[in-house]
């Protein structure tokens, strides 16, 4: 279960005025900061640990999708099929 993260929304003008302080707070308080311009989110700030975790998740999901594509293209055999074939072989 993912932990609920603290979130904060600030205007870009506020970020410009207090960037150093905001970044320090980001590192210390484990939160996500949404920066808005004309009331629309234009950027998201994450601490480095959260960013790296996000990239790891994305790489993991891409690997799963690649395997699924390979299975669908007949380039790989699904593990459940391999187990079924192994069971049949043992029972012969």
C-alpha positions as CSV (number, residue, x, y, z in Angstrom):
1,X,0.0,0.0,0.0
2,X,1.4,3.4,-1.0
3,X,1.7,6.0,1.7
4,X,-0.4,9.1,1.2
5,X,1.9,11.9,0.3
6,X,1.6,15.5,1.4
7,X,0.8,17.7,-1.5
8,X,1.1,21.5,-1.9
9,X,0.1,23.8,-4.7
10,X,1.9,27.1,-5.2
11,X,1.8,29.8,-7.8
12,X,4.9,30.1,-10.0
13,X,5.4,33.7,-8.7
14,X,5.6,32.3,-5.1
15,X,8.1,29.7,-6.3
16,X,10.2,32.4,-7.9
17,X,10.3,34.3,-4.6
18,X,10.9,31.4,-2.3
19,X,12.6,28.7,-4.5
20,X,15.4,27.9,-2.0
21,X,13.1,27.6,0.9
22,X,10.5,25.5,-1.1
23,X,13.2,23.1,-2.2
24,X,14.5,22.7,1.3
25,X,11.0,22.0,2.5
26,X,10.5,19.5,-0.3
27,X,13.6,17.5,0.8
28,X,12.7,17.6,4.5
29,X,8.9,17.0,4.4
30,X,8.6,14.3,1.8
31,X,5.9,16.1,-0.2
32,X,5.0,16.8,-3.8
33,X,4.7,20.4,-4.9
34,X,2.5,21.4,-7.8
35,X,3.5,24.7,-9.4
36,X,0.7,26.6,-11.1
37,X,0.6,29.3,-13.7
38,X,-2.8,31.0,-14.4
39,X,-4.4,28.4,-12.1
40,X,-3.2,25.5,-14.2
41,X,-0.5,23.0,-13.1
42,X,2.6,23.6,-15.2
43,X,5.2,21.6,-13.2
44,X,5.6,19.1,-10.4
45,X,8.4,19.0,-7.9
46,X,9.5,15.7,-6.3
47,X,12.4,14.9,-4.0
48,X,15.1,12.8,-5.6
49,X,14.1,9.6,-3.8
50,X,10.5,9.8,-5.1
51,X,11.7,10.6,-8.6
52,X,14.0,7.6,-8.7
53,X,11.3,5.4,-7.3
54,X,8.9,6.7,-10.0
55,X,11.5,5.9,-12.7
56,X,12.0,2.4,-11.3
57,X,8.2,1.8,-11.4
58,X,8.0,3.0,-15.0
59,X,11.0,0.8,-16.1
60,X,9.3,-2.2,-14.4
61,X,6.0,-1.5,-16.1
62,X,7.7,-1.1,-19.5
63,X,9.5,-4.5,-19.0
64,X,6.1,-6.1,-18.2
65,X,4.5,-4.6,-21.3
66,X,7.5,-5.7,-23.5
67,X,7.2,-9.3,-22.2
68,X,3.4,-9.2,-22.8
69,X,4.1,-8.0,-26.4
70,X,6.6,-10.8,-26.9
71,X,4.2,-13.4,-25.6
72,X,1.4,-12.1,-27.9
73,X,3.8,-12.1,-30.8
74,X,4.8,-15.8,-30.1
75,X,8.4,-14.9,-29.1
76,X,7.9,-16.2,-25.6
77,X,6.0,-18.9,-23.9
78,X,3.8,-17.8,-20.9
79,X,5.0,-19.3,-17.6
80,X,1.7,-21.0,-16.9
81,X,1.9,-22.8,-20.3
82,X,5.5,-23.9,-19.5
83,X,4.3,-25.3,-16.2
84,X,1.4,-27.2,-17.9
85,X,3.8,-28.6,-20.5
86,X,6.2,-29.7,-17.8
87,X,3.5,-31.3,-15.8
88,X,2.3,-33.3,-18.9
89,X,5.9,-34.3,-19.6
90,X,6.4,-35.6,-16.0
91,X,3.1,-37.5,-16.2
92,X,4.0,-39.3,-19.5
